[in-house]
Amino acid sequence: MIKRALISVYDKTGIADFAKYLSGKGVEVISTGGTYRHLKENGIEVKDITELTGFKEILDGRVKTLHPIVHAGILAIRNNEEHMKVLEAENIGTIDMVVVNLYPFFEKVKEEISFEEKIEFIDIGGPTMLRSSAKNFQDVVVICDPENYETVRNQLEENGEVDLNTKKKLAGKVFNLTSAYDAAISNFMLDDEYPEYYTMSLKKKSILRYGENPHQSGAVYENAMVDGAMNNFKQLHGKELSYNNYRDMDIAWKVVNEFEEIACCGLKHNSPCGVAVAQSVCEAYQKAYECDPVSIFGGIVSFNRNVDFKTAEELKKLFFEIVIAPGYDDDALELLKKKKNLRIIIGTTSPNQNHQVISVDGAVLVQQTDRNAIEKFECVTEKNASEKEIRDMEFGMKVVKYVKSNAIVIVKDGRTLGIGGGQVNRIWPTQESLKRSENPEGAVLASDAFFPFADVVDEAKKYGITAIVQPGGSIRDKDSIEACNKYGISMVFTGIRHFMH
C-alpha cells in the first residue's frame, strides 16, 4: 500500500492531476522547491521536504533531498526486521512512491550558454533518489516519465496497488534513463576522443515497420547530444520513414551538403546513382537524372536549395520514395503532395556528427567522419590538368566518398556520367562506370583509392578520358603514371583515400 509519495519534477506535465489523485486516495504527498509551489497553487495538500528532514534547502538548492531520512525511507526493505527496527528507532517513515524527472541536461548542453551554466543542469539529487527507489523497486513505485502516470493510476484504481512486474519495468526505465543521462554528462566533461568506455545517449524516436528486410524488426534512436541532420529534419507529407529510408536519406543529404553550388543527388540502395551541380535546381535535377534514369526510379532525390515549381513538375513524372531539400515553394509543395505516398522532407541541419559508429558482432567500431575530400593536389604527369578538369576532379572526389568501395566515378561538366562501386576489384567498377557513361570523351575519372595496376588507365583511354584523380600511394604508381604519359592523360594525386564499406 502506498502511504507516502515524494514528488520532485522539472517537467511538470500532468503532475498536478496525478498528485491530486494520490492525495484523494489518502497518500501523503511530500515535495520540494518549485514542485511544492506548483502543487500548492493547484490546491493540493502537500508537505515541504524540509518538514520531513528538519533541514532547509542549502547551496542554492543543490542540497535538499540528499538526506538520510529521505534515502532510509526509500531504501529500507520492508520485510527485513532489522531495517524496520532502525527506521522505528530513528523515527523515520517509509517512502512508498518516488516521482522524479531530471533537469534538462540533454537540451541545455546544446544551447549557447556558458560551461558553468551547463554544469548547473547536471542533476544530482534526482538521479540519486531515482536509483535508490529503483534498487528497492519491490517496495517502492518509482516514476521517471510523465507518460507512466496513467499506467500507475490505472493499476491503483483497479487493484489498490502496482503489480511487481510493473514496478520492475519502471525501475528498469530509471536505470535506462540515468545511464543515458550520465553518458551525456561524461561526453560533455571528457576531452577524450576515444574514452575507456564509449557511451552514447540515444533516445527512441519510433519503432519502424521493419528493418532492412520485412523479417527484421527495427527502431530509430536519436542522439540526444547532437542536433544532427537525421534527428532534426521535418517531414511534411507521406508515409512513415523506414529503416532503409533513413540510411538512404542520410547519404543523399550528405552528398548535396558537400557542395556550395546548387546540387542534386539521386540515390538508390545507399549509393548515389546521379549527382550534379548547376545554375538552377531544375537543371541540377535533370543532369543528375540523366546519369542513370533507370536506377533513380523509386529512389531518393536530395537538393541543397529550395525546390521550385518547375523542379516539382519534373519530379512528379517519376515515382520516388523521398524528396529532401531545405525548403519548398508553396506551389511546388502543393504539387508534390498530390503524390500520396511521397515522403517530403525539409532538411534543417547540415551534417555535423564528428564520429561514425558501426555495429559488428559483439562490438562497435568508432571512427572520425570522413570530411576532407582532397588533402593535396599534386599533378604527377607530364600533362597538367586544365582548370575545367580540376573543377571536375574536385566534384568527383566529393561524390566518390559516398560510393561503396571499390569506387569509380566518371565526371564531366559538374555532373556524373557513370558511377561504379561495391566490387572486389577496381577494374570492374571502372568498366561498369565507363560503359554506363554517355559521351565520356574528355571526362574525368575519380577513384576512391590508388591503382594497384595500370589497367584502369588502359580502360580509361579506350573511352577518351583526359584526366584522372586518385589518392596515389601504390608501390606501382609509376606504372599508372607512365601509362597516363603514354596516352596524354593528366593525373592528380590527392593523398587521401576514401574507402566506404
C-alpha positions in Angstrom: 0.0 0.0 0.0 1.2 3.5 -0.9 1.1 5.7 2.2 3.6 8.4 1.3 4.9 9.8 -2.1 7.8 12.0 -2.7 7.4 14.2 -5.8 10.1 16.4 -7.3 9.9 17.1 -11.0 11.4 19.6 -13.5 8.8 18.7 -16.2 5.5 19.4 -14.5 3.3 17.9 -17.3 0.4 16.2 -15.7 1.9 16.2 -12.2 -0.9 18.3 -10.6 -3.6 15.9 -11.7 -1.6 12.9 -10.6 -0.7 14.3 -7.2 -4.4 15.3 -6.7 -5.4 11.7 -7.4 -2.8 10.4 -4.9 -3.9 12.9 -2.2 -7.5 11.9 -2.8 -6.6 8.3 -2.1 -5.1 9.3 1.3 -1.5 9.3 0.2 0.7 11.9 2.0 2.4 14.0 -0.7 5.9 15.4 0.0 7.6 17.8 -2.4 10.5 20.2 -3.0 11.0 23.7 -4.2 9.2 24.6 -7.5 7.2 21.4 -7.5 6.0 22.1 -3.9 4.8 25.6 -5.0 3.2 24.2 -8.2 1.2 21.7 -6.2 0.2 24.3 -3.6 -1.0 26.6 -6.4 -3.2 23.8 -7.7 -4.9 23.3 -4.3 -3.2 20.1 -3.4 -2.3 19.2 0.2 1.4 18.8 0.2 4.2 18.8 2.8 7.5 20.5 2.1 10.6 18.3 2.2 12.1 20.4 5.0 9.2 19.4 7.3 10.3 15.8 6.7 14.1 16.2 7.1 14.1 19.2 9.6 16.8 20.6 7.3 16.3 23.5 5.0 17.5 23.6 1.4 21.0 25.0 1.1 23.6 25.9 -1.6 21.0 27.4 -4.0 19.0 24.2 -3.9 21.9 21.9 -4.6 21.2 20.1 -1.3 17.6 19.4 -0.4 16.9 15.7 -0.8 20.4 14.3 -0.1 19.4 13.3 3.4 19.4 10.0 5.4 15.7 10.5 6.3 14.8 10.6 2.6 17.0 7.7 1.5 16.5 5.5 4.5 12.7 5.9 3.9 13.2 4.8 0.3 15.8 2.1 0.7 14.5 0.2 3.7 13.5 -3.3 2.8 10.0 -3.7 4.3 10.2 -7.4 5.2 13.6 -7.0 6.8 13.1 -6.8 10.5 16.5 -5.1 11.2 15.8 -2.4 8.6 12.4 -1.7 10.0 13.7 -1.6 13.6 16.3 1.0 12.5 13.5 3.2 10.9 11.5 2.9 14.1 14.4 3.7 16.3 15.3 6.8 14.2 11.6 7.8 13.8 11.9 7.6 10.0 8.8 6.8 7.9 8.9 4.8 4.7 8.5 6.5 1.3 6.5 4.2 -0.9 6.4 6.1 -4.2 9.0 8.4 -5.8 8.1 10.6 -8.7 11.1 12.4 -10.2 12.2 13.7 -13.5 15.5 15.3 -14.2 17.0 18.7 -15.0 17.0 19.0 -18.8 20.8 18.5 -19.3 20.2 16.9 -22.8 18.6 20.1 -24.0 20.7 22.6 -22.2 24.1 21.2 -23.2 23.2 22.0 -26.8 22.3 25.6 -26.1 24.6 28.6 -26.4 25.2 29.1 -22.7 28.4 29.0 -20.7 30.1 25.9 -19.4 29.3 27.0 -15.9 25.6 27.4 -16.7 25.5 23.9 -18.3 27.1 22.4 -15.1 24.1 23.7 -13.1 21.8 21.5 -15.2 23.6 18.3 -14.0 21.0 16.8 -11.7 22.4 15.1 -8.5 19.6 14.7 -6.1 17.1 13.5 -8.8 19.2 10.6 -10.1 20.2 9.6 -6.5 16.5 9.3 -5.5 15.6 7.5 -8.7 18.4 5.0 -8.3 17.6 4.4 -4.6 14.0 3.8 -5.5 14.7 1.6 -8.5 17.1 -0.6 -6.4 14.3 -1.1 -3.9 11.6 -1.5 -6.5 9.8 -4.4 -4.7 8.8 -1.9 -2.0 8.8 1.5 -3.9 7.0 2.6 -7.0 9.3 4.8 -9.0 8.2 7.0 -11.9 10.7 9.0 -14.0 8.4 9.7 -17.0 5.1 11.5 -17.0 3.8 9.0 -19.6 3.7 6.4 -16.8 1.3 8.3 -14.5 -1.7 6.8 -16.2 -0.4 3.3 -16.0 0.2 3.6 -12.3 -3.1 5.3 -11.7 -5.0 2.6 -13.5 -3.4 -0.1 -11.5 -4.0 1.6 -8.2 -7.6 2.2 -9.2 -8.2 -1.4 -10.3 -6.1 -3.3 -7.8 -5.2 -0.9 -5.0 -1.6 -1.5 -5.7 1.0 -1.6 -8.5 2.0 -5.2 -9.5 5.6 -6.3 -9.1 6.2 -6.7 -12.9 5.2 -3.1 -13.5 7.4 -1.9 -10.6 10.3 -3.8 -12.1 9.7 -2.2 -15.5 9.5 1.2 -14.0 12.8 0.6 -12.2 14.4 -0.6 -15.4 13.3 2.5 -17.1 15.0 4.6 -14.4 18.4 2.9 -14.9 17.9 3.2 -18.7 17.4 7.0 -18.2 20.2 7.6 -15.7 22.7 5.6 -17.8 21.9 7.8 -20.8 22.0 10.9 -18.6 25.4 10.0 -17.2 26.7 9.2 -20.7 25.7 12.7 -21.8 27.5 14.3 -18.9 30.5 12.1 -19.4 30.8 13.1 -23.1 30.4 16.7 -22.1 33.1 16.6 -19.5 35.7 14.3 -21.1 38.2 15.7 -23.5 38.9 12.3 -25.0 38.0 11.2 -28.5 38.2 7.5 -27.6 37.5 7.1 -23.8 37.8 3.9 -21.9 34.0 3.3 -22.2 32.3 4.6 -25.3 28.9 5.8 -24.4 26.1 7.5 -26.3 22.8 9.0 -25.2 20.2 7.7 -27.6 16.5 8.2 -27.2 14.0 6.1 -29.1 12.1 8.1 -31.7 9.9 5.4 -33.1 9.6 1.7 -33.8 10.0 1.1 -37.5 7.7 -1.1 -39.5 10.7 -3.4 -40.0 14.4 -3.3 -40.5 16.3 -3.7 -43.7 14.0 -6.6 -44.6 10.5 -7.5 -43.5 11.6 -10.3 -41.3 13.8 -8.0 -39.3 12.5 -5.7 -36.6 13.9 -2.2 -36.3 13.7 1.1 -34.4 15.3 4.6 -34.8 17.1 6.3 -31.9 18.0 9.9 -31.9 21.3 11.2 -30.4 20.3 13.4 -27.5 23.6 15.2 -27.6 23.8 16.2 -31.2 21.5 18.3 -33.4 22.3 16.2 -36.5 20.6 16.0 -39.8 18.8 12.8 -39.2 17.3 13.9 -35.9 16.5 17.4 -36.9 14.6 17.2 -40.1 10.8 17.8 -40.6 8.5 15.5 -42.6 5.8 17.5 -44.4 4.0 14.6 -46.2 3.9 10.9 -47.0 4.2 7.6 -45.3 6.3 6.9 -42.2 10.0 6.5 -42.9 11.5 3.0 -43.0 14.9 1.7 -41.9 16.2 1.9 -45.5 14.7 5.3 -45.9 16.8 6.7 -43.0 20.0 5.2 -44.3 19.5 6.4 -47.9 18.3 9.8 -46.8 21.4 10.2 -44.7 23.8 9.6 -47.6 21.7 11.6 -50.1 21.7 14.6 -47.8 25.4 14.4 -47.0 26.2 14.3 -50.7 24.4 17.6 -51.6 25.8 19.3 -48.5 29.3 18.7 -49.9 28.7 21.5 -52.4 28.3 25.3 -52.2 26.9 25.3 -55.7 23.3 24.3 -56.4 23.4 20.5 -56.2 21.2 17.5 -56.7 21.8 13.8 -55.8 19.7 10.8 -56.9 20.3 7.8 -54.7 19.3 4.2 -54.6 20.2 1.4 -52.3 22.5 3.6 -50.2 24.7 4.6 -53.2 24.5 7.7 -55.5 23.2 7.0 -59.0 23.5 10.5 -60.2 24.9 13.8 -58.9 25.2 17.2 -60.5 25.7 20.9 -59.8 24.1 23.6 -62.0 22.8 27.1 -62.3 19.3 26.1 -61.3 17.6 23.5 -59.1 15.7 22.0 -62.1 18.9 21.8 -64.2 20.8 20.1 -61.4 18.0 17.5 -61.1 17.8 16.9 -64.9 21.6 16.4 -65.1 21.6 14.0 -62.1 18.6 12.1 -63.6 20.4 11.7 -66.9 23.3 9.9 -65.3 21.1 6.9 -64.6 17.4 7.3 -65.5 16.8 3.6 -64.8 18.2 3.4 -61.3 16.9 6.7 -60.0 13.3 5.4 -60.3 12.0 4.5 -56.8 15.0 6.2 -55.1 15.6 9.3 -53.2 16.3 12.8 -54.6 18.1 15.4 -52.4 18.7 19.1 -53.0 20.8 21.8 -51.2 18.4 24.5 -52.3 14.6 25.0 -52.2 12.6 23.1 -54.7 10.6 25.3 -57.1 7.5 24.6 -59.1 9.4 23.8 -62.3 11.5 21.2 -60.5 8.4 19.8 -58.8 6.8 19.3 -62.2 9.8 17.2 -63.3 9.9 15.2 -60.0 6.2 14.4 -60.3 6.8 12.5 -63.5 8.5 9.6 -61.7 8.0 7.5 -58.6 10.3 8.5 -55.7 10.4 7.3 -52.1 11.7 10.7 -50.7 12.5 14.2 -51.7 14.6 16.1 -49.2 15.5 19.8 -49.5 16.0 22.9 -47.3 12.5 24.1 -48.3 9.8 24.1 -51.0 8.0 26.9 -52.8 4.3 26.8 -51.8 3.1 25.8 -55.3 5.8 23.2 -55.6 4.8 21.7 -52.2 1.2 21.6 -53.2 2.0 19.8 -56.5 4.3 17.2 -54.8 1.7 16.5 -52.1 -0.6 15.1 -54.9 1.7 12.1 -54.8 0.1 10.3 -51.8 3.0 8.2 -50.7 5.9 10.5 -51.5 7.8 11.4 -48.3 8.5 15.2 -48.5 11.3 16.2 -46.1 12.8 19.5 -45.1 16.4 19.2 -44.2 17.1 21.7 -41.5 20.6 20.9 -40.4 23.9 20.3 -42.2 25.6 17.0 -41.3 27.8 17.7 -38.4 28.5 14.5 -36.4 32.2 14.1 -35.8 32.2 10.3 -35.4 30.6 7.3 -37.0 29.7 4.2 -35.1 29.1 0.8 -36.8 28.0 -2.3 -35.2 29.8 -5.6 -35.6 29.0 -8.8 -33.8 29.9 -8.3 -30.1 31.5 -4.8 -30.6 31.2 -1.4 -32.3 33.7 0.3 -34.4 34.1 4.1 -34.0 35.9 6.4 -36.4 36.1 10.0 -37.3 33.7 11.2 -40.0 35.4 11.4 -43.4 35.4 15.1 -44.0 38.2 16.2 -46.4 37.8 15.2 -50.0 41.3 16.3 -51.0 44.4 16.6 -48.9 46.7 17.9 -51.7 46.6 18.5 -55.4 49.7 17.0 -57.0 49.9 16.6 -60.7 52.2 13.6 -61.3 52.1 13.5 -65.1 53.7 15.4 -68.0 50.3 16.9 -69.0 48.8 19.3 -66.5 45.1 19.2 -65.8 43.0 22.1 -67.2 41.0 24.4 -64.9 37.8 22.7 -66.1 39.3 19.3 -65.3 40.4 20.4 -61.9 36.8 21.6 -61.1 35.5 18.2 -62.2 38.2 16.4 -60.2 37.1 18.3 -57.0 33.5 17.4 -57.8 34.4 13.8 -58.4 36.2 13.3 -55.2 33.3 14.8 -53.2 31.0 12.2 -54.8 33.3 9.2 -54.7 33.4 9.5 -50.9 29.8 8.2 -50.8 30.1 5.3 -53.3 30.9 1.9 -51.9 34.4 0.7 -52.4 35.9 0.0 -54.8 34.5 3.2 -56.3 35.0 4.9 -59.7 33.1 8.0 -60.7 33.1 9.5 -64.2 32.6 13.3 -64.2 32.1 15.9 -66.9 31.0 19.5 -66.6 29.9 19.2 -63.0 27.8 16.1 -63.4 28.3 12.3 -63.0 28.2 10.4 -66.2 28.7 6.9 -64.7 29.1 5.5 -61.2 30.5 2.1 -60.3 31.2 0.7 -56.9 30.9 -2.1 -54.4 33.1 -4.5 -56.3 36.0 -6.7 -55.0 38.5 -5.2 -57.6 39.0 -1.9 -59.2 38.8 -2.8 -62.9 35.1 -4.0 -62.7 33.7 -0.7 -61.4 35.9 1.1 -63.9 34.5 -0.9 -66.8 30.9 -0.5 -65.4 31.1 3.2 -64.9 32.6 3.9 -68.3 30.1 1.7 -70.1 27.3 3.5 -68.5 28.7 6.9 -69.4 27.1 8.8 -72.2 29.8 10.6 -74.2 32.7 10.2 -71.8 35.2 11.8 -74.2 37.1 14.5 -72.4 35.7 13.4 -69.0 37.5 13.0 -65.6 37.8 9.6 -63.8 37.8 9.8 -60.0 38.8 6.9 -57.8 38.4 6.4 -54.1 41.8 4.6 -53.7 45.1 4.1 -55.6 45.5 1.9 -58.7 47.4 -1.4 -58.0 47.9 -1.8 -61.7 47.8 0.3 -64.9 44.7 -1.5 -66.1 42.4 1.4 -65.0 44.3 3.8 -67.1 44.3 1.5 -70.1 40.5 1.2 -69.8 40.1 4.9 -69.4 42.0 5.6 -72.6 39.5 3.4 -74.6 36.7 5.8 -73.7 38.5 9.1 -74.2 39.1 10.0 -70.5 41.5 13.0 -70.4 42.2 13.3 -66.7 42.3 11.1 -63.7 42.2 11.9 -59.9 43.1 9.4 -57.3 44.8 9.3 -53.9 48.1 7.7 -55.1 50.3 5.7 -52.7 50.6 2.4 -54.6 54.0 0.7 -55.0 53.0 0.6 -58.7 52.1 4.3 -59.0 54.9 4.6 -61.6 53.1 2.1 -63.9 49.9 4.2 -63.9 51.9 7.5 -64.3 53.8 6.0 -67.3 50.5 4.8 -68.9 49.0 8.3 -68.5 52.1 9.9 -70.1 51.9 7.4 -72.9 48.2 8.3 -73.6 48.4 12.0 -72.9 46.2 11.8 -69.8 46.7 14.1 -66.9 46.7 12.6 -63.4 46.5 14.2 -60.0 47.2 12.6 -56.6 45.1 13.8 -53.7 47.0 12.0 -50.9 43.7 10.9 -49.2 41.8 7.6 -49.6 38.0 7.3 -49.3 37.1 3.7 -48.7 33.5 3.3 -47.8 32.4 -0.2 -46.7 
